Amino acid sequence: EIIWEPTWDPSFMAETAKLQLNMFT
């Protein structure tokens, strides 16, 4: 389970999401 840290800014979350999508695809 992934816990999103509230201290992350949207741009960082977006970059992390891209990396995770690359891992899962």
N, CA, C and O atoms as a DFTB+ gen file, in Angstrom:
100 C
 N C O
     1  1       0.856      -1.197       0.000
     2  2       0.000       0.000       0.000
     3  2       0.884       1.235       0.000
     4  3       1.842       1.334       0.766
     5  1       0.547       2.167      -0.865
     6  2       1.341       3.389      -0.972
     7  2       0.693       4.481      -0.133
     8  3      -0.492       4.776      -0.284
     9  1       1.483       5.075       0.752
    10  2       0.983       6.178       1.575
    11  2       1.552       7.474       1.018
    12  3       2.767       7.667       0.963
    13  1       0.642       8.363       0.605
    14  2       1.083       9.636       0.046
    15  2       1.366      10.616       1.181
    16  3       0.478      10.935       1.971
    17  1       2.585      11.082       1.256
    18  2       2.950      12.041       2.292
    19  2       2.329      13.406       1.984
    20  3       2.508      13.925       0.882
    21  1       1.611      13.988       2.929
    22  2       0.967      15.287       2.695
    23  2       1.980      16.413       2.472
    24  3       1.635      17.485       1.974
    25  1       3.233      16.152       2.847
    26  2       4.249      17.197       2.690
    27  2       4.796      17.234       1.271
    28  3       5.507      18.168       0.902
    29  1       4.463      16.201       0.460
    30  2       4.920      16.213      -0.929
    31  2       4.153      17.268      -1.708
    32  3       2.948      17.446      -1.527
    33  1       4.873      17.962      -2.577
    34  2       4.188      18.945      -3.419
    35  2       3.659      18.250      -4.670
    36  3       4.159      17.190      -5.047
    37  1       2.643      18.842      -5.320
    38  2       1.986      18.200      -6.469
    39  2       2.955      17.803      -7.573
    40  3       2.786      16.745      -8.179
    41  1       3.954      18.615      -7.848
    42  2       4.889      18.288      -8.932
    43  2       5.698      17.049      -8.581
    44  3       5.967      16.212      -9.442
    45  1       6.086      16.932      -7.314
    46  2       6.837      15.749      -6.889
    47  2       5.961      14.513      -6.968
    48  3       6.414      13.453      -7.400
    49  1       4.716      14.644      -6.555
    50  2       3.779      13.520      -6.624
    51  2       3.565      13.109      -8.072
    52  3       3.470      11.919      -8.374
    53  1       3.489      14.083      -8.965
    54  2       3.278      13.781     -10.381
    55  2       4.486      13.030     -10.938
    56  3       4.319      12.065     -11.683
    57  1       5.686      13.456     -10.590
    58  2       6.891      12.779     -11.066
    59  2       6.956      11.366     -10.515
    60  3       7.329      10.438     -11.232
    61  1       6.600      11.193      -9.255
    62  2       6.601       9.870      -8.648
    63  2       5.573       8.974      -9.324
    64  3       5.829       7.793      -9.561
    65  1       4.412       9.537      -9.632
    66  2       3.367       8.759     -10.307
    67  2       3.858       8.290     -11.670
    68  3       3.588       7.157     -12.068
    69  1       4.576       9.147     -12.389
    70  2       5.117       8.767     -13.699
    71  2       6.088       7.599     -13.547
    72  3       6.056       6.652     -14.333
    73  1       6.952       7.670     -12.534
    74  2       7.916       6.593     -12.318
    75  2       7.203       5.297     -11.974
    76  3       7.602       4.228     -12.437
    77  1       6.150       5.380     -11.164
    78  2       5.411       4.183     -10.782
    79  2       4.683       3.600     -11.982
    80  3       4.615       2.380     -12.130
    81  1       4.139       4.455     -12.841
    82  2       3.472       3.964     -14.048
    83  2       4.475       3.261     -14.949
    84  3       4.149       2.255     -15.579
    85  1       5.695       3.788     -15.012
    86  2       6.734       3.145     -15.821
    87  2       7.074       1.769     -15.264
    88  3       7.351       0.844     -16.027
    89  1       7.055       1.624     -13.942
    90  2       7.355       0.334     -13.329
    91  2       6.257      -0.678     -13.623
    92  3       6.538      -1.851     -13.870
    93  1       5.014      -0.229     -13.596
    94  2       3.883      -1.153     -13.713
    95  2       3.538      -1.484     -15.155
    96  3       2.791      -2.429     -15.410
    97  1       4.074      -0.716     -16.106
    98  2       3.718      -0.981     -17.499
    99  2       4.837      -1.728     -18.213
   100  3       4.714      -2.039     -19.398
